Amino acid sequence: MITSRLTSRFRTTIPQAVRHALRLRDGDRFVYGGPAQKTLAPMRTL
């Protein structure tokens, strides 16, 4: 499992393996799930 940590400024780095697998690019937007879900998904279609 790949993880990342939230900083005190509420920032995180998406690991390179995840960025490549999801084909993320600069400026991509994300949708966040509810408190129980803790999910994150790119808004664009892959």
mmCIF entry with sequence, helices, sheets and N, C-alpha, C, O atoms, coordinates in Angstrom:
data_MODEL
# 
_entry.id   MODEL 
# 
_entity.id                         1 
_entity.type                       polymer 
_entity.pdbx_number_of_molecules   1 
# 
_entity_poly.entity_id                      1 
_entity_poly.type                           'polypeptide(L)' 
_entity_poly.nstd_linkage                   no 
_entity_poly.nstd_monomer                   no 
_entity_poly.pdbx_seq_one_letter_code       MITSRLTSRFRTTIPQAVRHALRLRDGDRFVYGGPAQKTLAPMRTL 
_entity_poly.pdbx_seq_one_letter_code_can   MITSRLTSRFRTTIPQAVRHALRLRDGDRFVYGGPAQKTLAPMRTL 
_entity_poly.pdbx_strand_id                 A 
# 
loop_
_entity_poly_seq.entity_id 
_entity_poly_seq.num 
_entity_poly_seq.mon_id 
_entity_poly_seq.hetero 
1 1  MET n 
1 2  ILE n 
1 3  THR n 
1 4  SER n 
1 5  ARG n 
1 6  LEU n 
1 7  THR n 
1 8  SER n 
1 9  ARG n 
1 10 PHE n 
1 11 ARG n 
1 12 THR n 
1 13 THR n 
1 14 ILE n 
1 15 PRO n 
1 16 GLN n 
1 17 ALA n 
1 18 VAL n 
1 19 ARG n 
1 20 HIS n 
1 21 ALA n 
1 22 LEU n 
1 23 ARG n 
1 24 LEU n 
1 25 ARG n 
1 26 ASP n 
1 27 GLY n 
1 28 ASP n 
1 29 ARG n 
1 30 PHE n 
1 31 VAL n 
1 32 TYR n 
1 33 GLY n 
1 34 GLY n 
1 35 PRO n 
1 36 ALA n 
1 37 GLN n 
1 38 LYS n 
1 39 THR n 
1 40 LEU n 
1 41 ALA n 
1 42 PRO n 
1 43 MET n 
1 44 ARG n 
1 45 THR n 
1 46 LEU n 
# 
_struct_asym.id          A 
_struct_asym.entity_id   1 
# 
_struct_conf.conf_type_id            HELX_P 
_struct_conf.id                      HELX_P1 
_struct_conf.pdbx_PDB_helix_id       AA1 
_struct_conf.beg_label_comp_id       GLN 
_struct_conf.beg_label_asym_id       A 
_struct_conf.beg_label_seq_id        16 
_struct_conf.pdbx_beg_PDB_ins_code   ? 
_struct_conf.end_label_comp_id       ALA 
_struct_conf.end_label_asym_id       A 
_struct_conf.end_label_seq_id        21 
_struct_conf.pdbx_end_PDB_ins_code   ? 
_struct_conf.beg_auth_comp_id        GLN 
_struct_conf.beg_auth_asym_id        A 
_struct_conf.beg_auth_seq_id         16 
_struct_conf.end_auth_comp_id        ALA 
_struct_conf.end_auth_asym_id        A 
_struct_conf.end_auth_seq_id         21 
_struct_conf.pdbx_PDB_helix_class    1 
_struct_conf.details                 ? 
_struct_conf.pdbx_PDB_helix_length   6 
# 
_struct_conf_type.id          HELX_P 
_struct_conf_type.criteria    ? 
_struct_conf_type.reference   ? 
# 
_struct_sheet.id               AA1 
_struct_sheet.type             ? 
_struct_sheet.number_strands   2 
_struct_sheet.details          ? 
# 
_struct_sheet_order.sheet_id     AA1 
_struct_sheet_order.range_id_1   1 
_struct_sheet_order.range_id_2   2 
_struct_sheet_order.offset       ? 
_struct_sheet_order.sense        anti-parallel 
# 
loop_
_struct_sheet_range.sheet_id 
_struct_sheet_range.id 
_struct_sheet_range.beg_label_comp_id 
_struct_sheet_range.beg_label_asym_id 
_struct_sheet_range.beg_label_seq_id 
_struct_sheet_range.pdbx_beg_PDB_ins_code 
_struct_sheet_range.end_label_comp_id 
_struct_sheet_range.end_label_asym_id 
_struct_sheet_range.end_label_seq_id 
_struct_sheet_range.pdbx_end_PDB_ins_code 
_struct_sheet_range.beg_auth_comp_id 
_struct_sheet_range.beg_auth_asym_id 
_struct_sheet_range.beg_auth_seq_id 
_struct_sheet_range.end_auth_comp_id 
_struct_sheet_range.end_auth_asym_id 
_struct_sheet_range.end_auth_seq_id 
AA1 1 PHE A 30 ? TYR A 32 ? PHE A 30 TYR A 32 
AA1 2 LEU A 40 ? PRO A 42 ? LEU A 40 PRO A 42 
# 
loop_
_atom_site.group_PDB 
_atom_site.id 
_atom_site.type_symbol 
_atom_site.label_atom_id 
_atom_site.label_alt_id 
_atom_site.label_comp_id 
_atom_site.label_asym_id 
_atom_site.label_entity_id 
_atom_site.label_seq_id 
_atom_site.pdbx_PDB_ins_code 
_atom_site.Cartn_x 
_atom_site.Cartn_y 
_atom_site.Cartn_z 
_atom_site.occupancy 
_atom_site.B_iso_or_equiv 
_atom_site.pdbx_formal_charge 
_atom_site.auth_seq_id 
_atom_site.auth_comp_id 
_atom_site.auth_asym_id 
_atom_site.auth_atom_id 
_atom_site.pdbx_PDB_model_num 
ATOM 1   N N  . MET A 1 1  ? 0.838   -1.168 0.000   1.00 0.00 ? 1  MET A N  1 
ATOM 2   C CA . MET A 1 1  ? 0.000   0.000  0.000   1.00 0.00 ? 1  MET A CA 1 
ATOM 3   C C  . MET A 1 1  ? 0.890   1.240  0.000   1.00 0.00 ? 1  MET A C  1 
ATOM 4   O O  . MET A 1 1  ? 1.860   1.306  0.754   1.00 0.00 ? 1  MET A O  1 
ATOM 5   N N  . ILE A 1 2  ? 0.572   2.203  -0.825  1.00 0.00 ? 2  ILE A N  1 
ATOM 6   C CA . ILE A 1 2  ? 1.311   3.449  -0.902  1.00 0.00 ? 2  ILE A CA 1 
ATOM 7   C C  . ILE A 1 2  ? 0.576   4.494  -0.065  1.00 0.00 ? 2  ILE A C  1 
ATOM 8   O O  . ILE A 1 2  ? -0.644  4.625  -0.164  1.00 0.00 ? 2  ILE A O  1 
ATOM 9   N N  . THR A 1 3  ? 1.311   5.230  0.750   1.00 0.00 ? 3  THR A N  1 
ATOM 10  C CA . THR A 1 3  ? 0.694   6.237  1.606   1.00 0.00 ? 3  THR A CA 1 
ATOM 11  C C  . THR A 1 3  ? 1.394   7.580  1.444   1.00 0.00 ? 3  THR A C  1 
ATOM 12  O O  . THR A 1 3  ? 2.496   7.661  0.901   1.00 0.00 ? 3  THR A O  1 
ATOM 13  N N  . SER A 1 4  ? 0.741   8.622  1.919   1.00 0.00 ? 4  SER A N  1 
ATOM 14  C CA . SER A 1 4  ? 1.368   9.934  2.020   1.00 0.00 ? 4  SER A CA 1 
ATOM 15  C C  . SER A 1 4  ? 0.842   10.583 3.287   1.00 0.00 ? 4  SER A C  1 
ATOM 16  O O  . SER A 1 4  ? -0.182  10.170 3.831   1.00 0.00 ? 4  SER A O  1 
ATOM 17  N N  . ARG A 1 5  ? 1.541   11.588 3.747   1.00 0.00 ? 5  ARG A N  1 
ATOM 18  C CA . ARG A 1 5  ? 1.202   12.233 5.012   1.00 0.00 ? 5  ARG A CA 1 
ATOM 19  C C  . ARG A 1 5  ? 0.715   13.659 4.760   1.00 0.00 ? 5  ARG A C  1 
ATOM 20  O O  . ARG A 1 5  ? 1.212   14.347 3.868   1.00 0.00 ? 5  ARG A O  1 
ATOM 21  N N  . LEU A 1 6  ? -0.257  14.091 5.550   1.00 0.00 ? 6  LEU A N  1 
ATOM 22  C CA . LEU A 1 6  ? -0.760  15.448 5.495   1.00 0.00 ? 6  LEU A CA 1 
ATOM 23  C C  . LEU A 1 6  ? 0.112   16.319 6.383   1.00 0.00 ? 6  LEU A C  1 
ATOM 24  O O  . LEU A 1 6  ? 0.340   15.983 7.545   1.00 0.00 ? 6  LEU A O  1 
ATOM 25  N N  . THR A 1 7  ? 0.610   17.449 5.848   1.00 0.00 ? 7  THR A N  1 
ATOM 26  C CA . THR A 1 7  ? 1.485   18.325 6.620   1.00 0.00 ? 7  THR A CA 1 
ATOM 27  C C  . THR A 1 7  ? 0.660   19.227 7.536   1.00 0.00 ? 7  THR A C  1 
ATOM 28  O O  . THR A 1 7  ? -0.569  19.233 7.477   1.00 0.00 ? 7  THR A O  1 
ATOM 29  N N  . SER A 1 8  ? 1.352   19.986 8.380   1.00 0.00 ? 8  SER A N  1 
ATOM 30  C CA . SER A 1 8  ? 0.667   20.915 9.279   1.00 0.00 ? 8  SER A CA 1 
ATOM 31  C C  . SER A 1 8  ? -0.033  22.034 8.499   1.00 0.00 ? 8  SER A C  1 
ATOM 32  O O  . SER A 1 8  ? -0.924  22.698 9.029   1.00 0.00 ? 8  SER A O  1 
ATOM 33  N N  . ARG A 1 9  ? 0.368   22.239 7.251   1.00 0.00 ? 9  ARG A N  1 
ATOM 34  C CA . ARG A 1 9  ? -0.286  23.237 6.386   1.00 0.00 ? 9  ARG A CA 1 
ATOM 35  C C  . ARG A 1 9  ? -1.353  22.582 5.511   1.00 0.00 ? 9  ARG A C  1 
ATOM 36  O O  . ARG A 1 9  ? -1.831  23.198 4.558   1.00 0.00 ? 9  ARG A O  1 
ATOM 37  N N  . PHE A 1 10 ? -1.731  21.343 5.822   1.00 0.00 ? 10 PHE A N  1 
ATOM 38  C CA . PHE A 1 10 ? -2.764  20.586 5.116   1.00 0.00 ? 10 PHE A CA 1 
ATOM 39  C C  . PHE A 1 10 ? -2.420  20.362 3.653   1.00 0.00 ? 10 PHE A C  1 
ATOM 40  O O  . PHE A 1 10 ? -3.275  20.484 2.776   1.00 0.00 ? 10 PHE A O  1 
ATOM 41  N N  . ARG A 1 11 ? -1.169  20.034 3.401   1.00 0.00 ? 11 ARG A N  1 
ATOM 42  C CA . ARG A 1 11 ? -0.702  19.689 2.060   1.00 0.00 ? 11 ARG A CA 1 
ATOM 43  C C  . ARG A 1 11 ? -0.191  18.259 2.077   1.00 0.00 ? 11 ARG A C  1 
ATOM 44  O O  . ARG A 1 11 ? 0.182   17.723 3.121   1.00 0.00 ? 11 ARG A O  1 
ATOM 45  N N  . THR A 1 12 ? -0.183  17.658 0.906   1.00 0.00 ? 12 THR A N  1 
ATOM 46  C CA . THR A 1 12 ? 0.369   16.321 0.774   1.00 0.00 ? 12 THR A CA 1 
ATOM 47  C C  . THR A 1 12 ? 1.024   16.193 -0.598  1.00 0.00 ? 12 THR A C  1 
ATOM 48  O O  . THR A 1 12 ? 0.691   16.936 -1.521  1.00 0.00 ? 12 THR A O  1 
ATOM 49  N N  . THR A 1 13 ? 1.938   15.266 -0.729  1.00 0.00 ? 13 THR A N  1 
ATOM 50  C CA . THR A 1 13 ? 2.546   14.953 -2.007  1.00 0.00 ? 13 THR A CA 1 
ATOM 51  C C  . THR A 1 13 ? 1.964   13.634 -2.487  1.00 0.00 ? 13 THR A C  1 
ATOM 52  O O  . THR A 1 13 ? 1.974   12.644 -1.754  1.00 0.00 ? 13 THR A O  1 
ATOM 53  N N  . ILE A 1 14 ? 1.465   13.614 -3.697  1.00 0.00 ? 14 ILE A N  1 
ATOM 54  C CA . ILE A 1 14 ? 0.957   12.365 -4.268  1.00 0.00 ? 14 ILE A CA 1 
ATOM 55  C C  . ILE A 1 14 ? 2.175   11.604 -4.776  1.00 0.00 ? 14 ILE A C  1 
ATOM 56  O O  . ILE A 1 14 ? 2.913   12.111 -5.621  1.00 0.00 ? 14 ILE A O  1 
ATOM 57  N N  . PRO A 1 15 ? 2.393   10.387 -4.268  1.00 0.00 ? 15 PRO A N  1 
ATOM 58  C CA . PRO A 1 15 ? 3.581   9.626  -4.667  1.00 0.00 ? 15 PRO A CA 1 
ATOM 59  C C  . PRO A 1 15 ? 3.670   9.448  -6.185  1.00 0.00 ? 15 PRO A C  1 
ATOM 60  O O  . PRO A 1 15 ? 2.655   9.346  -6.874  1.00 0.00 ? 15 PRO A O  1 
ATOM 61  N N  . GLN A 1 16 ? 4.887   9.413  -6.681  1.00 0.00 ? 16 GLN A N  1 
ATOM 62  C CA . GLN A 1 16 ? 5.132   9.321  -8.116  1.00 0.00 ? 16 GLN A CA 1 
ATOM 63  C C  . GLN A 1 16 ? 4.437   8.125  -8.746  1.00 0.00 ? 16 GLN A C  1 
ATOM 64  O O  . GLN A 1 16 ? 3.876   8.249  -9.835  1.00 0.00 ? 16 GLN A O  1 
ATOM 65  N N  . ALA A 1 17 ? 4.460   6.981  -8.096  1.00 0.00 ? 17 ALA A N  1 
ATOM 66  C CA . ALA A 1 17 ? 3.817   5.786  -8.662  1.00 0.00 ? 17 ALA A CA 1 
ATOM 67  C C  . ALA A 1 17 ? 2.323   6.013  -8.868  1.00 0.00 ? 17 ALA A C  1 
ATOM 68  O O  . ALA A 1 17 ? 1.754   5.555  -9.859  1.00 0.00 ? 17 ALA A O  1 
ATOM 69  N N  . VAL A 1 18 ? 1.691   6.716  -7.940  1.00 0.00 ? 18 VAL A N  1 
ATOM 70  C CA . VAL A 1 18 ? 0.257   7.016  -8.043  1.00 0.00 ? 18 VAL A CA 1 
ATOM 71  C C  . VAL A 1 18 ? 0.020   8.044  -9.148  1.00 0.00 ? 18 VAL A C  1 
ATOM 72  O O  . VAL A 1 18 ? -0.913  7.892  -9.937  1.00 0.00 ? 18 VAL A O  1 
ATOM 73  N N  . ARG A 1 19 ? 0.850   9.090  -9.215  1.00 0.00 ? 19 ARG A N  1 
ATOM 74  C CA . ARG A 1 19 ? 0.714   10.104 -10.266 1.00 0.00 ? 19 ARG A CA 1 
ATOM 75  C C  . ARG A 1 19 ? 0.803   9.477  -11.654 1.00 0.00 ? 19 ARG A C  1 
ATOM 76  O O  . ARG A 1 19 ? 0.028   9.819  -12.547 1.00 0.00 ? 19 ARG A O  1 
ATOM 77  N N  . HIS A 1 20 ? 1.745   8.566  -11.828 1.00 0.00 ? 20 HIS A N  1 
ATOM 78  C CA . HIS A 1 20 ? 1.894   7.907  -13.130 1.00 0.00 ? 20 HIS A CA 1 
ATOM 79  C C  . HIS A 1 20 ? 0.720   6.968  -13.419 1.00 0.00 ? 20 HIS A C  1 
ATOM 80  O O  . HIS A 1 20 ? 0.201   6.953  -14.535 1.00 0.00 ? 20 HIS A O  1 
ATOM 81  N N  . ALA A 1 21 ? 0.305   6.196  -12.436 1.00 0.00 ? 21 ALA A N  1 
ATOM 82  C CA . ALA A 1 21 ? -0.789  5.237  -12.641 1.00 0.00 ? 21 ALA A CA 1 
ATOM 83  C C  . ALA A 1 21 ? -2.095  5.941  -13.007 1.00 0.00 ? 21 ALA A C  1 
ATOM 84  O O  . ALA A 1 21 ? -2.869  5.435  -13.820 1.00 0.00 ? 21 ALA A O  1 
ATOM 85  N N  . LEU A 1 22 ? -2.340  7.114  -12.405 1.00 0.00 ? 22 LEU A N  1 
ATOM 86  C CA . LEU A 1 22 ? -3.577  7.861  -12.670 1.00 0.00 ? 22 LEU A CA 1 
ATOM 87  C C  . LEU A 1 22 ? -3.412  8.903  -13.775 1.00 0.00 ? 22 LEU A C  1 
ATOM 88  O O  . LEU A 1 22 ? -4.357  9.611  -14.121 1.00 0.00 ? 22 LEU A O  1 
ATOM 89  N N  . ARG A 1 23 ? -2.195  8.988  -14.326 1.00 0.00 ? 23 ARG A N  1 
ATOM 90  C CA . ARG A 1 23 ? -1.879  9.961  -15.375 1.00 0.00 ? 23 ARG A CA 1 
ATOM 91  C C  . ARG A 1 23 ? -2.267  11.374 -14.939 1.00 0.00 ? 23 ARG A C  1 
ATOM 92  O O  . ARG A 1 23 ? -2.901  12.113 -15.691 1.00 0.00 ? 23 ARG A O  1 
ATOM 93  N N  . LEU A 1 24 ? -1.880  11.738 -13.719 1.00 0.00 ? 24 LEU A N  1 
ATOM 94  C CA . LEU A 1 24 ? -2.202  13.059 -13.190 1.00 0.00 ? 24 LEU A CA 1 
ATOM 95  C C  . LEU A 1 24 ? -1.314  14.116 -13.832 1.00 0.00 ? 24 LEU A C  1 
ATOM 96  O O  . LEU A 1 24 ? -0.155  13.868 -14.163 1.00 0.00 ? 24 LEU A O  1 
ATOM 97  N N  . ARG A 1 25 ? -1.894  15.299 -13.998 1.00 0.00 ? 25 ARG A N  1 
ATOM 98  C CA . ARG A 1 25 ? -1.170  16.423 -14.576 1.00 0.00 ? 25 ARG A CA 1 
ATOM 99  C C  . ARG A 1 25 ? -1.354  17.649 -13.708 1.00 0.00 ? 25 ARG A C  1 
ATOM 100 O O  . ARG A 1 25 ? -2.277  17.714 -12.897 1.00 0.00 ? 25 ARG A O  1 
ATOM 101 N N  . ASP A 1 26 ? -0.480  18.614 -13.880 1.00 0.00 ? 26 ASP A N  1 
ATOM 102 C CA . ASP A 1 26 ? -0.580  19.881 -13.177 1.00 0.00 ? 26 ASP A CA 1 
ATOM 103 C C  . ASP A 1 26 ? -1.946  20.512 -13.455 1.00 0.00 ? 26 ASP A C  1 
ATOM 104 O O  . ASP A 1 26 ? -2.367  20.602 -14.608 1.00 0.00 ? 26 ASP A O  1 
ATOM 105 N N  . GLY A 1 27 ? -2.624  20.939 -12.415 1.00 0.00 ? 27 GLY A N  1 
ATOM 106 C CA . GLY A 1 27 ? -3.921  21.584 -12.577 1.00 0.00 ? 27 GLY A CA 1 
ATOM 107 C C  . GLY A 1 27 ? -5.109  20.644 -12.477 1.00 0.00 ? 27 GLY A C  1 
ATOM 108 O O  . GLY A 1 27 ? -6.249  21.109 -12.475 1.00 0.00 ? 27 GLY A O  1 
ATOM 109 N N  . ASP A 1 28 ? -4.883  19.326 -12.392 1.00 0.00 ? 28 ASP A N  1 
ATOM 110 C CA . ASP A 1 28 ? -6.004  18.390 -12.243 1.00 0.00 ? 28 ASP A CA 1 
ATOM 111 C C  . ASP A 1 28 ? -6.759  18.697 -10.952 1.00 0.00 ? 28 ASP A C  1 
ATOM 112 O O  . ASP A 1 28 ? -6.155  19.098 -9.957  1.00 0.00 ? 28 ASP A O  1 
ATOM 113 N N  . ARG A 1 29 ? -8.067  18.509 -10.969 1.00 0.00 ? 29 ARG A N  1 
ATOM 114 C CA . ARG A 1 29 ? -8.908  18.718 -9.794  1.00 0.00 ? 29 ARG A CA 1 
ATOM 115 C C  . ARG A 1 29 ? -9.314  17.366 -9.227  1.00 0.00 ? 29 ARG A C  1 
ATOM 116 O O  . ARG A 1 29 ? -9.291  16.354 -9.927  1.00 0.00 ? 29 ARG A O  1 
ATOM 117 N N  . PHE A 1 30 ? -9.689  17.361 -7.942  1.00 0.00 ? 30 PHE A N  1 
ATOM 118 C CA . PHE A 1 30 ? -10.053 16.125 -7.269  1.00 0.00 ? 30 PHE A CA 1 
ATOM 119 C C  . PHE A 1 30 ? -11.404 16.262 -6.584  1.00 0.00 ? 30 PHE A C  1 
ATOM 120 O O  . PHE A 1 30 ? -11.833 17.359 -6.229  1.00 0.00 ? 30 PHE A O  1 
ATOM 121 N N  . VAL A 1 31 ? -12.065 15.119 -6.405  1.00 0.00 ? 31 VAL A N  1 
ATOM 122 C CA . VAL A 1 31 ? -13.312 15.036 -5.648  1.00 0.00 ? 31 VAL A CA 1 
ATOM 123 C C  . VAL A 1 31 ? -12.989 14.293 -4.368  1.00 0.00 ? 31 VAL A C  1 
ATOM 124 O O  . VAL A 1 31 ? -12.366 13.232 -4.400  1.00 0.00 ? 31 VAL A O  1 
ATOM 125 N N  . TYR A 1 32 ? -13.411 14.848 -3.240  1.00 0.00 ? 32 TYR A N  1 
ATOM 126 C CA . TYR A 1 32 ? -13.165 14.225 -1.940  1.00 0.00 ? 32 TYR A CA 1 
ATOM 127 C C  . TYR A 1 32 ? -14.447 13.602 -1.430  1.00 0.00 ? 32 TYR A C  1 
ATOM 128 O O  . TYR A 1 32 ? -15.522 14.190 -1.554  1.00 0.00 ? 32 TYR A O  1 
ATOM 129 N N  . GLY A 1 33 ? -14.338 12.392 -0.846  1.00 0.00 ? 33 GLY A N  1 
ATOM 130 C CA . GLY A 1 33 ? -15.494 11.705 -0.287  1.00 0.00 ? 33 GLY A CA 1 
ATOM 131 C C  . GLY A 1 33 ? -15.826 12.232 1.096   1.00 0.00 ? 33 GLY A C  1 
ATOM 132 O O  . GLY A 1 33 ? -15.118 13.084 1.634   1.00 0.00 ? 33 GLY A O  1 
ATOM 133 N N  . GLY A 1 34 ? -16.909 11.719 1.669   1.00 0.00 ? 34 GLY A N  1 
ATOM 134 C CA . GLY A 1 34 ? -17.346 12.121 3.001   1.00 0.00 ? 34 GLY A CA 1 
ATOM 135 C C  . GLY A 1 34 ? -16.385 11.656 4.078   1.00 0.00 ? 34 GLY A C  1 
ATOM 136 O O  . GLY A 1 34 ? -15.443 10.916 3.796   1.00 0.00 ? 34 GLY A O  1 
ATOM 137 N N  . PRO A 1 35 ? -16.618 12.090 5.325   1.00 0.00 ? 35 PRO A N  1 
ATOM 138 C CA . PRO A 1 35 ? -15.707 11.781 6.435   1.00 0.00 ? 35 PRO A CA 1 
ATOM 139 C C  . PRO A 1 35 ? -15.441 10.283 6.626   1.00 0.00 ? 35 PRO A C  1 
ATOM 140 O O  . PRO A 1 35 ? -14.315 9.898  6.941   1.00 0.00 ? 35 PRO A O  1 
ATOM 141 N N  . ALA A 1 36 ? -16.437 9.452  6.444   1.00 0.00 ? 36 ALA A N  1 
ATOM 142 C CA . ALA A 1 36 ? -16.249 8.013  6.654   1.00 0.00 ? 36 ALA A CA 1 
ATOM 143 C C  . ALA A 1 36 ? -15.530 7.357  5.471   1.00 0.00 ? 36 ALA A C  1 
ATOM 144 O O  . ALA A 1 36 ? -14.913 6.305  5.638   1.00 0.00 ? 36 ALA A O  1 
ATOM 145 N N  . GLN A 1 37 ? -15.601 7.956  4.292   1.00 0.00 ? 37 GLN A N  1 
ATOM 146 C CA . GLN A 1 37 ? -15.033 7.336  3.095   1.00 0.00 ? 37 GLN A CA 1 
ATOM 147 C C  . GLN A 1 37 ? -13.538 7.579  2.957   1.00 0.00 ? 37 GLN A C  1 
ATOM 148 O O  . GLN A 1 37 ? -12.807 6.672  2.560   1.00 0.00 ? 37 GLN A O  1 
ATOM 149 N N  . LYS A 1 38 ? -13.072 8.765  3.269   1.00 0.00 ? 38 LYS A N  1 
ATOM 150 C CA . LYS A 1 38 ? -11.658 9.134  3.103   1.00 0.00 ? 38 LYS A CA 1 
ATOM 151 C C  . LYS A 1 38 ? -11.158 8.772  1.707   1.00 0.00 ? 38 LYS A C  1 
ATOM 152 O O  . LYS A 1 38 ? -10.105 8.152  1.557   1.00 0.00 ? 38 LYS A O  1 
ATOM 153 N N  . THR A 1 39 ? -11.909 9.159  0.708   1.00 0.00 ? 39 THR A N  1 
ATOM 154 C CA . THR A 1 39 ? -11.527 8.850  -0.673  1.00 0.00 ? 39 THR A CA 1 
ATOM 155 C C  . THR A 1 39 ? -11.133 10.105 -1.419  1.00 0.00 ? 39 THR A C  1 
ATOM 156 O O  . THR A 1 39 ? -11.540 11.213 -1.067  1.00 0.00 ? 39 THR A O  1 
ATOM 157 N N  . LEU A 1 40 ? -10.338 9.915  -2.455  1.00 0.00 ? 40 LEU A N  1 
ATOM 158 C CA . LEU A 1 40 ? -9.863  10.992 -3.298  1.00 0.00 ? 40 LEU A CA 1 
ATOM 159 C C  . LEU A 1 40 ? -9.845  10.466 -4.719  1.00 0.00 ? 40 LEU A C  1 
ATOM 160 O O  . LEU A 1 40 ? -9.289  9.399  -4.976  1.00 0.00 ? 40 LEU A O  1 
ATOM 161 N N  . ALA A 1 41 ? -10.442 11.195 -5.642  1.00 0.00 ? 41 ALA A N  1 
ATOM 162 C CA . ALA A 1 41 ? -10.474 10.725 -7.018  1.00 0.00 ? 41 ALA A CA 1 
ATOM 163 C C  . ALA A 1 41 ? -10.317 11.895 -7.970  1.00 0.00 ? 41 ALA A C  1 
ATOM 164 O O  . ALA A 1 41 ? -10.870 12.968 -7.727  1.00 0.00 ? 41 ALA A O  1 
ATOM 165 N N  . PRO A 1 42 ? -9.563  11.705 -9.064  1.00 0.00 ? 42 PRO A N  1 
ATOM 166 C CA . PRO A 1 42 ? -9.455  12.762 -10.058 1.00 0.00 ? 42 PRO A CA 1 
ATOM 167 C C  . PRO A 1 42 ? -10.824 13.011 -10.689 1.00 0.00 ? 42 PRO A C  1 
ATOM 168 O O  . PRO A 1 42 ? -11.612 12.078 -10.840 1.00 0.00 ? 42 PRO A O  1 
ATOM 169 N N  . MET A 1 43 ? -11.114 14.259 -11.060 1.00 0.00 ? 43 MET A N  1 
ATOM 170 C CA . MET A 1 43 ? -12.402 14.594 -11.671 1.00 0.00 ? 43 MET A CA 1 
ATOM 171 C C  . MET A 1 43 ? -12.440 14.265 -13.151 1.00 0.00 ? 43 MET A C  1 
ATOM 172 O O  . MET A 1 43 ? -13.523 14.082 -13.706 1.00 0.00 ? 43 MET A O  1 
ATOM 173 N N  . ARG A 1 44 ? -11.294 14.183 -13.806 1.00 0.00 ? 44 ARG A N  1 
ATOM 174 C CA . ARG A 1 44 ? -11.300 13.918 -15.237 1.00 0.00 ? 44 ARG A CA 1 
ATOM 175 C C  . ARG A 1 44 ? -11.390 12.425 -15.518 1.00 0.00 ? 44 ARG A C  1 
ATOM 176 O O  . ARG A 1 44 ? -11.034 11.607 -14.669 1.00 0.00 ? 44 ARG A O  1 
ATOM 177 N N  . THR A 1 45 ? -11.859 12.073 -16.696 1.00 0.00 ? 45 THR A N  1 
ATOM 178 C CA . THR A 1 45 ? -11.954 10.680 -17.114 1.00 0.00 ? 45 THR A CA 1 
ATOM 179 C C  . THR A 1 45 ? -10.589 10.201 -17.588 1.00 0.00 ? 45 THR A C  1 
ATOM 180 O O  . THR A 1 45 ? -9.907  10.892 -18.345 1.00 0.00 ? 45 THR A O  1 
ATOM 181 N N  . LEU A 1 46 ? -10.198 9.023  -17.139 1.00 0.00 ? 46 LEU A N  1 
ATOM 182 C CA . LEU A 1 46 ? -8.888  8.480  -17.541 1.00 0.00 ? 46 LEU A CA 1 
ATOM 183 C C  . LEU A 1 46 ? -8.991  7.753  -18.849 1.00 0.00 ? 46 LEU A C  1 
ATOM 184 O O  . LEU A 1 46 ? -7.994  7.230  -19.346 1.00 0.00 ? 46 LEU A O  1 
# 
